[in-house]
Amino acid sequence: MSKSQRSNRKEKTGVVVSDKMDKTIIVSVERAYRHPIYNKLVRSATKFVTHDEKEDAGIGDTVRIIETRPLSKTKRWRLVEVTKKVSPSTGGATGEPEKAAAK
């Protein structure tokens, strides 16, 4: 395979919605387009089953994925990099009032 064929792979950016499988994540890629008749902005999301060899990505992370050869029945994408990591929640909404009450 020549280098020019490899560079024609599709790349997408999306958000991880599931990481429950081994070395596999589900990435939701959202796109917006104008409706051809009503001219209204329509949003649609597509989920891609993605191979994550090092298991770097977690739920909520923004990632970049690239098209690859079929790895399983549904897995045709591979993780390139985690562009934005979401920190694990440290209490969330229930933790804030406790800090305010302690002052």
NORVENFEN-V855168 format. One record per run of one state. SS is the DSSP state (H for helix, E for strand, - for the rest). FROM is the first residue (numbers start at 1). LEN is the number of residues. If there is no record, write none. Layout:
BEGIN
ss	from	len
SS	FROM	LEN
SS	FROM	LEN
END
This chain:
BEGIN
ss	from	len
-	1	2
H	3	4
-	7	4
E	11	11
-	22	2
E	24	11
-	35	6
E	41	11
-	52	10
E	62	6
-	68	9
E	77	8
-	85	7
H	92	11
-	103	1
END
